[in-house]
């Protein structure tokens, strides 16, 4: 059974879970505000995975808020979610800009505002997800966009302890190298490039500059040494980015008073295979589903959440809902 977000704009549903699915009796007047979900977290914590999980449980579309992933190209370097991983869920602001163009916080706010309204107009929930917290802050708190006055907002924060996250990030960079990151950046290399503009600001691009410049003149041993140093620099800079992202989220929560729901995914990254998937369901996906159900449908936390609210779209058949 599909659940239209248009219903959410008009009524507050009373939901009864039955063996056959969801049963809703609709009543009460129109709600004052549309609803928007924002998924936050440092790089590597599982934000994209959670957004997909939620978009297959609730009628939703996803709006990217990672300022590097908005550019076209360098999919490995920027760690873009693949088409297969998207599970047929429409993604806005993902891989759409010329790599050499500039993308400011204002650009994001303007484009995200349009994407939010487009998604809501279809009766769907906008899920904003990405690691550029300064852009999210600009969208939510800039009075010019009247975000707070127009929307009710639910914030989810996927958190992982830094020592565990740093280890995971290091392993992830190694996997990116195995998947062809070096060749991807080599094809993009320009000795006259400006690393302060466009997609070239992304971690994983400037770190290879010196290596590509001297690579033709090095023997095999020194080439391998310089490559290893460049990869280590990428790991170090990614860990520094994660620390900055965490500091920003804590500031938004503790100083600015944002009501952010924290989900601890540390155990997920400590485990592997089936054990990791079970930890994800128990510690992240399950609690998040309950929080979002309460946010959308005024559920009590004591009432089981509708973990199988299936999207009313043919393309969703590409994904299996756990």
N, C-alpha and C positions, 0 to 999 in steps of 0.2 A: 504494500500500500504506500503510495507516495504522500508526502506531507508538504503542502505548498506553503512557501514563506508568505504568500499573499494573505493566507489565513492569519499568520502571525501579526500582520499589519492591521488586521481588522478586528480580530477577536483573540481572547485568551482561551485556549482549549483545555478542557478537563480530559485527561487521558487515562484510559483503562487498558492495562495490558491483558490480553487474552491469548489463548493457545493459537488463535488464528492470526495474531498480529496486534496492531494498534487500533483501539476504538476510541473515537473522540466525540465528545458532546461539546458543541461550540456555544459560547455565550459571552456576555459582557461586552462593553463598547470598545470602539477602536482604540488601540494603543497610541500613545503620543509620539513615540519615536520608533524608527526602524532600528534593526539590530546588526551589529558588526562584531566579528570575532577577530582578535589579533593574537597570533602565535609568535612568541619571542624566545630568544635564547642565543647563547654563544655559538660560534661555528662548530659543527660536528656533533651537536647535542641531539639532533633528530627532529628539528622543526618541520622540515618538509615531510618526513614520514608521518608525523602527527597530523599535519594539515590534510594529507591524503586519507588517513584513517577517518578523520572527522567528516570529510567531504563525501565519503562513501556511507556514512551513517546518517547524515543530515543533507537536505537539498542545498547544495552550496557550489560556489565557484571560488577559485583561489587568485589572489592578487599578490604578485611578488613585490617584496620591499627590500630586496638585496640590490644595492646600487651597482654592483658589477654584473649580476646576472641579467640585468635589463638589456645589456648589450648583446648584439649578434656575434657569434663566434666564441672561440676559446672555451668550449663547453666543459672540457676536462679541468682546465685551470680554475674556472669559476665554479666548478662543481654543480653545474645545472642539473636539475632533476631530468631524467631521461623520459622520452615519450612513453616507454613501457611503464616506468615508475609512476607516471601521471595517472594511469588507470582510466583514461578517458575523461578525467576531470578538466574542464577548461581552465587555463592559466592566463591571467592578464599580466602585462608588463614583463614578459619573459622573452629574452632574445629578440627584441624588436628594434633596437637602436643601432645606428651606424657606430662601429667601434671607435671612431675618432671624434664623435660628438661629445659634448659635455652634458651631464645629467645632474642637475642641482636638486636641493631639497624642494625648492619651489616647483621645479619640473615634476618631481615625484608627487607632490601634493596635488597639483593640477590634474595629472594623469590618473592618479589613484582615485581622486574624487569622481571623475567620470566613470571609472571602472566600478566603483561602489554603486553609483546610481544605476548603471547599466545592469548590474547583477541584481540589485533590489527590484528593478523594473520587471525582471523575469520571475519574480517571486522567490528568489534564492538568497541564501545567506552569503555575504562577502566574508571570506577568510583571508586576512592580510598576514603574510608570513615572510620573514626574512631577518637578516642580522643587522640591517642598517637602522639602529635604534634612534639615531638623531633625526632620520627622515620620518620615522613613525612619530617621534615626539613633535616634530614640526606639524605634521598632519593633525594630530589630536589636540594639541594645545595652542596652535596659532589661531587667534581670534578671527582672523580673516576668513578662515574656512568654516567657522561655526560648527565644528565637528561635534563638540560636546552637546550643543543645543539641538542638533539634528538626530544624533544617534545614541542609543544605549550601547555600551561597549563592554565586552568581556575579554580580559587579558589572560592568556596562558603563558607560563614561563617554563620551558624545559631546561632544567638545571642539571649540571654534572660537576662533581668535585674536580677542581683544577688538576691535581696530579693524575687522576684517571683520564680526564679529557686530554691533557697534554700527550699522554701515551697513545691515546686513540688517534689524535691528530697526526702524530708522527707516523703511525701505521697507515693512515689514510693517504698521506703524501706519498709514501712508498707505493701504495696501490695506484695512485694517480700516475706515477712514473711508469709503472708496469703497463698501464692502459694507454701510454703514448703521449704523456704530457710534454716531454722534451721535444719531440718532433712537432707537436702542435704549436709550441711557442717558437720553435726554429722557423717554421713556415711564416710566422707572423713577425719575425725579427726585422727591424729596420735600424741600421746604425745611426740614422739621423732622427730617430723617434724621440718624442717628448713624453717622458714617463709621468708627467704631472697631469696628463689629459686623457680622457676617455678610458677605454678598457685596459690601457697599458698601466694604469695605476693598480691593477689587481695584483695581489700577492701571487707570485709565480711567474711574473713577466719580467720586472726589472732585475730580479735576482739572477737571471740567466744572461744578462747583457754582456758582462765581461767574458763569460764562458764562450759565448757565440763569437765574440770578437777575436779571441785568441785560439779558438778550437783548431783552425786549419794549420796552425804553426806548432802544435804540441804533439809530442809522441804519445803513444797509447797510455803509458803510466801516468803522465802528467795530465792528460785529458781526463782520465778517470778520477784523479785527485780533485781537479777543479770542478768536475760535475758533482762529486760528492759534497764539496763545500757549498755549491749553489743550492743543492737540495736541502742541506742542513740549514742554510739561511732561510729557505722557504718555511721549514718546520718552525724555526725560532720566531719568524715574523707572524706565522699563523697563531702560535701560542700567545704572542703579545696581543694580537687582535682579539683573541678570545678573552683575555684579561680586561681589555678596554670595553668590550661588549658587556661583560659581567658587571663592571663598575657602573656603566650607564644604566643598566636595568636596576641595580640596587639603588642608584640615585633616584630614578623615577619612582621606585616603590617606597623608599624610606624617607626621601626628602620632599619629593613632589606629591607624595601621597596617592600614587596610582594604586588601585585595587587589583594587584596582580596575583593570580593563582599559581603558586610554585609547584612544579612536579619534579621530583628527584629521580633522574634517570641514571644515576651513578651505577647501580647494580646491573643495569642493562648493558652498559659498556664493559663491565667486568666479566660478563659471561659470553658464551659463544653458542651459536646454533640454536637449537630448540629451547635451551634454558634461557637464552637472551630474549627470544620471542615471548616466552611465558612471562618473563620479568617485565617486558614492555607492556603486555596486556594488563598485568596486575598493577604496575606502578605508574604507567603513563596513559595508555589508551583508555583503560577502564575508567579511572578517575576523571579524565578529561571529558569522556562521553557523558558522565553524570553531571559534571559542572555545566557543560553546554546545554544539556537537556533542561536543567533547572533554569538556565539563562533564557532559553527560547520558549519553554512551555510552562514555566513556573512550577516545575517539579519540586517536591521536597527531596532533600538529599537522601531521605530514608526510603524513597520509592525507587525501584529499579529503573534504570534509564533505558530508552528505546534503542538498543545497540544495533538494531537492524532496520532503521528507518531508511528504506531504499529510495534512491533518487529516481524520479520519474523521467528517466532518460534512457534511450536505447544504448548509448555509448557506455553506460555504467555496467552493462552486462560483461564488459571486458574484465571487470574486477570481481573477485569473490569476497564477500563480506564475512569476516570471521565471526 
